[in-house]
């Protein structure tokens, strides 16, 4: 992004402190006079360090010293900031939508023979002041959470358990109130995140279509 041209202004002699108080906040519009060197702001002359075309609209502000820039430079700079912000927003939107697409594509390969969703186990460290405050932390993984009883050979899990374990002590205490976890894509729509628990995926491997022909 091209830098906005900021010019320092100086003044000769003593300036009334009462005038300073009237211009010390915000930006003030003014016009370069016919000499191209002076700007009159509320009755006081401020002197440019370079010559500008007479009649050039400028913005003046006080920050220990007086500074100015042309209105055109300021408007172009603000437009560049808005454009950069929009581009960053679109980049973020695209990234979040790609995460959703990846999750949906991968989860669609998991064909557990009962209804399931994606859940996470709460940990007390996920409720600390330095955590996300929702019962999760940076090491939390996404599990297959069963919504119906599962009985496949020696693998038996009741409704509400994670596929990777039926031990209630290991299923998480659900301090945050619910095991299911939703994510939000770049358009604000919710979706189920990608299953990342290695043990869940190991147990679900026999039902997965990924890599099968």
PyMOL commands that set and color helices and strands:
alter all, ss='L'
color gray80, all
select helices_A, chain A and resi 17-23+71-107+124-127+168-170+198-207
alter helices_A, ss='H'
color red, helices_A
select strands_A, chain A and resi 7-10+28-31+38-41+44-48+57-62+66-70+116-119+143-146+150-152+155-157+182-184+190-192
alter strands_A, ss='S'
color yellow, strands_A
deselect
rebuild
show_as cartoon
